[in-house]
Amino acid sequence: MAKTAITVWDPAQHLKTDEDMAAYLEAALAEGDSALIAAALGDIARAKGMTKVARDAGLGRESLYKALSSSGNPEFSTILQVI
């Protein structure tokens, strides 16, 4: 029996341009799911570089990772700072 190789799909690897990132965030916003929006922001932040995004937003890198993780519950002010 042949084995099938499985790889994890990472959206951050496919977000190359600002237009890609805007379209991705727009699609998440259209769904209206706050967890999905936070996840999309996390993917975008990883695509841009989490350290740079954290510095630009005035946040700690570790706290930004935590806030935008699947188990995170970011405050609205954090979301606004990242956007």
Buried (B, 14 or more C-beta within 10 A) or exposed (E): EEEEEEEEEEBBEEBEEEEBBEEBBEEBEEEEEEEBBBBBBBBBBBBBEBEEBBEEBEBEBEEBBEBBEEEBEBEEEBBEBBE
